[in-house]
């Protein structure tokens, strides 16, 4: 099979577009937002779901593009990022900036059509990610805490899109995704520690993949599980969880906690990767369980 220069060029442009906007991450954020919408919606509007999906992708894609513009010189130093479009020379900074700015404008307009509060939280997310989290990564490990704030917005953003209000329900969804990010990103920071060092990033709470970091990962894993089953107690307004749903979420949490304890015992790259994968399964299945529990309860 032969390929024309045009087809190769088109394929390359599409690949670079996917990389500059981090399509995989952006789609996972869209998934979280839609899950939050289903939890908050009293009647389902497919128009709102479409607006939330496109608006969410635009906002996250913009954040990622701005991030890669700012970190382009540091990305060139790390194995996992040196082949990104900008450091590899396949995309200019101006092109990336046009994509980021266009996505920001489209994202804000799209989310504003849903309601102003949704657009506001989307704007806050972009600002915190690009203007606070990104520059802090080379200065302090507290950057992960700051990054967890915009990272926790998607799940609750869906609720705000459905209800046009931020209350205990949206706050609980925010808290779940907020605490979850620490074991998730610290596990990534663990197995990519040497690569992050090349770029001067401080991603682990103690600065090293050591016992202290492992202890904090366990602590935040426990908090994640506790916050995730709180709705079963009936204290979270319209956000409810049945006993069966809470048991399923608790079992998921125990699995993640087992991998966190394994990391504490082994302190290995393999254990960190296993924890990272288990954390991804946790948040994804948790959101599915919450939505299914609402409609099957």
C-alpha positions in Angstrom: 0.0 0.0 0.0 1.4 3.4 -1.0 0.6 6.7 0.7 0.6 10.1 -1.0 2.4 13.1 0.5 -0.9 14.8 1.0 -2.5 11.9 3.0 0.6 11.7 5.2 0.5 15.4 5.8 -3.2 15.3 6.7 -2.7 12.4 9.0 0.2 14.3 10.7 -1.9 17.5 11.2 -4.7 15.5 12.7 -2.3 13.7 15.1 -0.7 16.9 16.1 -4.1 18.5 16.7 -5.0 15.5 19.0 -1.7 15.9 20.8 -1.9 19.7 21.3 -5.4 19.4 22.8 -4.6 16.0 24.5 -7.7 14.4 23.1 -7.6 11.4 25.5 -7.6 13.6 28.6 -10.1 16.0 27.1 -12.6 13.2 26.3 -12.2 11.8 29.8 -13.1 15.3 31.1 -16.2 15.4 28.8 -17.2 12.0 30.2 -17.0 13.3 33.8 -19.0 16.4 32.9 -21.8 14.4 31.2 -21.9 12.1 34.2 -22.4 15.1 36.5 -25.1 16.4 34.1 -27.0 13.1 34.3 -26.8 13.2 38.1 -28.2 16.8 38.2 -30.7 16.7 35.4 -34.4 16.4 36.2 -35.2 16.1 32.5 -32.6 15.1 30.0 -31.8 17.7 27.3 -29.6 16.2 24.5 -29.0 19.8 23.3 -27.4 20.6 26.7 -25.4 17.4 26.6 -24.0 18.3 23.1 -23.2 21.8 24.3 -21.5 20.5 27.4 -19.5 18.0 25.4 -18.2 20.5 22.9 -17.8 23.3 25.4 -15.9 20.9 27.8 -13.6 19.7 25.0 -12.9 23.3 23.9 -12.0 24.4 27.4 -9.7 21.5 28.3 -8.2 21.5 24.8 -7.4 25.2 25.2 -5.8 24.6 28.7 -3.6 21.9 27.3 -2.5 23.9 24.3 -1.6 26.9 26.5 0.2 24.5 28.8 2.3 23.1 25.9 3.1 26.7 24.7 4.4 27.7 28.2 6.3 24.5 28.8 7.7 24.0 25.3 11.4 24.3 26.3 11.0 22.0 29.3 9.0 19.5 27.2 12.0 19.2 24.9 14.1 18.0 27.8 11.8 15.1 28.8 11.4 11.8 27.0 7.7 11.6 27.4 7.1 15.1 25.9 9.9 15.8 23.5 7.9 14.6 20.6 5.0 16.8 21.2 4.1 19.1 18.2 5.8 22.3 19.5 9.2 20.9 20.8 9.4 18.5 17.9 9.1 21.5 15.5 5.9 20.3 13.8 3.8 23.1 15.0 4.7 26.8 15.6 3.9 28.6 18.8 1.7 31.0 16.9 -0.4 28.1 15.5 -0.8 26.6 18.9 -1.8 30.0 20.4 -4.4 30.4 17.7 -5.9 27.0 18.5 -5.8 27.7 22.3 -7.4 31.1 21.9 -10.0 29.9 19.4 -10.9 27.0 21.7 -11.2 29.4 24.7 -13.6 31.7 22.9 -15.7 28.8 21.5 -15.7 27.0 24.9 -16.9 30.1 26.8 -19.6 30.8 24.3 -20.8 27.2 24.2 -20.9 26.9 28.0 -22.5 30.3 28.3 -25.4 29.1 26.1 -26.1 26.5 28.8 -25.9 29.0 31.6 -23.5 31.7 32.8 -22.4 29.8 35.9 -21.2 26.9 33.7 -19.1 29.3 31.6 -17.7 31.0 34.7 -16.5 27.7 36.2 -15.0 26.8 32.8 -13.1 30.1 32.7 -11.9 29.6 36.3 -10.6 26.2 35.3 -8.6 27.5 32.3 -7.2 30.4 34.4 -6.1 28.2 37.3 -4.6 25.5 35.1 -2.6 27.8 32.8 -1.8 30.8 35.0 -1.3 29.2 38.4 -0.7 25.4 38.2 1.6 25.4 35.1 4.1 28.0 36.4 4.1 26.4 39.9 5.1 23.0 38.7 8.8 24.0 38.5 8.7 25.8 41.9 6.9 23.7 44.4 5.1 20.3 44.9 2.1 22.3 46.0 1.4 22.7 42.3 -0.4 19.4 42.5 -2.8 20.8 45.1 -3.5 23.8 42.9 -3.9 21.6 39.8 -6.4 19.5 41.6 -8.7 22.5 41.8 -9.4 22.9 38.0 -9.1 19.1 37.7 -12.0 18.7 40.1 -14.3 21.0 38.2 -15.6 18.8 35.4 -17.7 16.4 37.5 -19.4 19.2 39.3 -19.6 21.3 36.1 -22.2 18.9 34.7 -24.4 19.4 37.8 -24.1 23.1 37.4 -25.0 22.8 33.8 -28.2 20.9 34.8 -29.2 23.0 37.8 -27.7 26.4 37.1 -26.6 26.4 40.8 -23.7 25.4 43.0 -24.8 23.7 46.2 -23.9 20.8 48.4 -24.4 18.4 45.6 -22.0 20.0 43.2 -19.6 20.6 46.1 -19.6 16.8 46.9 -18.9 15.9 43.2 -16.1 18.4 43.3 -14.7 16.9 46.5 -14.7 13.4 45.1 -12.7 14.3 42.0 -10.5 16.7 44.1 -9.2 14.0 46.6 -9.0 11.4 43.9 -6.4 13.4 41.9 -3.7 13.1 44.6 -3.2 9.3 44.4 -3.7 9.5 40.7 -1.2 12.2 39.9 1.3 11.2 42.6 1.4 7.7 41.1 2.2 9.2 37.7 4.8 11.5 39.4 6.3 8.4 41.0 6.9 6.3 37.9 7.9 9.4 35.8 10.0 10.9 38.6 13.3 10.8 36.7 11.8 12.2 33.5 10.1 15.0 35.5 13.5 15.9 37.1 14.9 16.6 33.6 12.3 19.3 33.2 12.6 20.6 36.8 9.1 19.7 37.8 8.2 19.1 41.4 5.4 16.6 41.4 5.8 14.5 44.6 4.9 15.8 48.0 8.3 15.0 49.6 10.2 15.6 46.4 11.1 11.9 46.1 9.4 8.5 45.4 9.9 7.5 49.1 8.0 6.2 52.1 6.6 9.7 53.0 5.1 10.1 49.6 3.6 6.6 49.7 2.0 7.4 53.1 0.4 10.5 51.8 -0.9 8.5 48.8 -2.6 6.1 51.1 -4.1 8.9 53.2 -5.6 10.6 50.2 -6.9 7.3 48.8 -8.7 6.8 52.1 -10.2 10.3 52.0 -11.3 9.7 48.4 -13.2 6.6 49.4 -14.8 8.3 52.4 -16.0 11.3 50.4 -17.2 9.0 47.6 -19.7 7.2 49.8 -20.9 10.2 51.9 -24.1 10.6 49.7 -25.4 7.3 51.1 -25.9 9.1 54.5 -28.5 11.5 53.0 -26.6 14.6 53.9 -25.9 15.8 50.3 -29.3 17.2 49.2 -30.5 15.8 45.9 -27.3 13.9 45.3 -28.1 10.4 46.7 -26.5 7.0 46.7 -28.2 3.7 47.6 -26.7 1.2 49.9 -25.9 -1.1 47.0 -24.3 1.8 45.1 -22.2 2.7 48.2 -21.1 -0.9 48.6 -19.9 -1.1 45.0 -18.1 2.3 45.3 -16.5 1.1 48.6 -15.3 -2.1 46.9 -13.8 -0.1 44.1 -12.1 2.1 46.7 -10.7 -0.9 48.5 -9.1 -2.1 45.3 -7.4 1.2 44.8 -6.3 1.3 48.4 -4.8 -2.2 48.0 -2.6 -0.9 45.2 -1.7 2.2 47.3 -0.6 -0.1 50.1 1.3 -2.2 47.6 3.2 0.9 46.5 4.0 1.7 50.1 5.5 -1.8 50.5 7.3 -2.2 47.2 8.0 1.4 46.3 8.5 0.4 42.7 7.7 1.9 39.3 5.6 -1.2 38.5 3.5 -0.7 41.7 3.0 3.0 40.8 1.8 2.2 37.3 -0.7 -0.3 38.8 -2.0 2.3 41.2 -2.4 4.8 38.4 -4.4 2.3 36.3 -6.5 1.4 39.3 -7.3 5.0 40.0 -8.5 5.5 36.4 -10.8 2.5 36.7 -12.0 3.9 40.1 -13.1 7.3 38.9 -14.6 6.0 35.7 -16.6 3.2 37.3 -17.6 5.4 40.2 -19.2 7.8 37.8 -21.0 5.0 36.0 -22.2 3.6 39.3 -23.5 7.0 40.5 -25.4 7.5 37.2 -26.8 4.0 37.1 -27.7 4.1 40.8 -29.8 7.3 40.1 -31.8 5.8 37.3 -32.2 2.3 38.7 -32.9 3.3 42.3 
